[in-house]
């Protein structure tokens, strides 16, 4: 596209970008959303886009503490690094909430593909939580199944002694890629458990991604029985090849040696930074992401971005000319990926605060990556469900000029979702979902694959909703007991 | 983000993605937007996402005919290649519309930065349409100005004999990056013209991009007077360095040798593919992009993506179980980047058809890249402006389940915009704008920087709006004279 057409549209666009906001037009919202709020949100965006700290903070987190697996030394580093970031951001208080987390060590994953007269390495990673092979090689014939539902139906004697290969592709027809992820995540989470119960010796799961690439994508798996067999992910390209080989030769064997070890429970922390509210300090608005990550990449989109969005929200709110009315907390949850112990610990803490008159009015989770903002989801089922929806409707005029039109009922997230008992309205930040599973839980989830402006716009979106929640509260802004 | 939370939201999301569409809910729209239309749009998306040809077609265009500068051998190749694609896509008729286009050859750009006691190459490209230096080296002192407005105000003796460096950064505060592009495009288009009138010997323009990188971004420049001096783009990184050097040393000289040549007018073509309408064949709906591109990259996003969106629209509409009611045309315009001769030729042709009772009812331009779809703009000023807005409102129920919520008044585009005299409703396809100027007119505008699903979703969005326009026409669906 060249320049000419923009001369013509330039002023119309500027009107669109600024005018709608400043002038206001919806009669119903006019009472709610004031000119000063419009100016405040404009200022939030300016601070995020012009002098933002998000990109440099994410670089530090990804480079100084990549692969932040719960209980690891890097997770420990990340705790202290982000606590420091929150102090630098201007938090009134920064504290570490102790939490015991399950620790698991990947060790080395070795996999060899064997067909008659030939063998080659198979690109694979252990799934998170998998048992290892105690230094031994395990070798067996591979049987391909179209997914865990087929595995549940197949007679045990068909899979006993074999390596089960679950080759279910993610559905490409959904615009929302998370819907496709949800629909076939069971293969990864429970595939080894189901196969183990039928006497299989290991499970290979097709990576949960829509891209055709050669990166295996790890993620949590869970054993429900004591028959624990190893679980591994192989890339989508490798899955296609393996399927072709099986169709062509009928007999493919795979050899595996996994160094995985369960290290038991270890002490760790949630990291919390607070900015005290000017008028209702005992009403709390939370924005948060999870600090732990898988160890295959740097945890840049999952969920470095969400942590950085939330730290940036505190930084920007701290710099506003007038301190927001309610208290804002940035909560960085530990152990989202393989246990959720951080979320449980924080929810317990919030319940105890409730008894002391400190009330969580709303919480926003950012755990869908650092891509271009599209809007927000809300938890329609929880106690604050109706209030959450009403709040987004009431302030749509504030958010649409910043291209935040997408509103869905997809809930909040695995961490913030635990706050339901507080009655808080629960939100999830929705960035564009097309590229998320390209990098999700893979070695490509690196800082270099995060786009600076997209990250900054995400920070601005999370900050803007946090700001409005701090100013207006929710459920008619009833102040908590003091 | 891990799996657990998705089990819970899975059904809610599926309801959102499919249910809204199939069930329908808006009372006003229910008359307009039928269940069969919802099914048709679902089918369009399925065809684009599951068995789409867009990605492979774009690969062919970018690899077999990259750098499609008007009048070049590669532009000629692209004409025949896309005509072939349209035949393969199932067009009833494919034809080439002759059009004379200005041909310009870049030749070699050599630039050397000289400070006392040191010199190094300066990463630069000639702007499109620049004069060359006739094999001679040109060397002069550099003077930095904050943009063309400052250049207009400065006395001539301050810039006479010098190389003017216009260092205006694009405004980062706009969410819509096109607004920022429009606001400082004048530096590139008219910088050399303004400086030449004041006796400067050349102009260096800071690249029009929001990214901090070392790729110079070219683009069209125009001489309004006969005082023609060379114009070049330098990267944003190089601009920052040059500015620092000027501040530090005060005296920086640059040597330039440009091999640019004006090759006069050459014959070329618009490429047109038509699918005849079942019921109103003399009512035309156009979707199009421009076939020419700058020669620095492969013209992947600008505007290979728009061409491929439009070819894919024809391919998918041709495969629908029932042929759409009105005729659909894919129009690939030649020479958008440096002349617009293709758009003028097609608009003349449309006016002549009008006299014969063949009426253009609507046209969609895709010239903002192959990124995730956000929505559509429309031309509010043209004869079809009101009808365009009403149409988008009327079918918002059809488009929002596919995350096409963004509706703006940014017009259509430089090619389709020329169809105003036909009275057609004019639309522009709006993909996400954050990454567009990262690659725009630079060597990074390559196939590898286009995301498969994002391209396919763009094709589905353009096809869906085309389909609805073909089915319902516009302005009350009055059929044209037969």
Interface residues (C-beta under 8 A of the other chain):
Chain A: X1 X2 X3 X4 X5 X6 X7 X8 X9 X10 X12 X13 X14 X16 X17 X45 X46 X49 X50 X172 X173 X174 X175 X176 X178 X179 X181 X182 X183 X185 X186 X188 X189 X210 X211 X219 X220 X302 X303 X336 X337 X338 X340 X367 X368 X372 X374 X380 X401 X402 X403 X405 X406 X408 X409 X410 X411 X413 X414 X417 X432 X434 X435 X440 X451 X452 X453 X454 X457
Chain B: X1 X2 X3 X4 X5 X6 X7 X8 X9 X10 X12 X13 X14 X16 X17 X45 X46 X49 X50 X172 X173 X174 X175 X176 X178 X179 X181 X182 X183 X185 X186 X188 X189 X210 X211 X219 X220 X302 X303 X336 X337 X338 X340 X367 X368 X372 X374 X380 X401 X402 X403 X405 X406 X408 X409 X410 X411 X413 X414 X417 X432 X434 X435 X440 X451 X452 X453 X454 X457
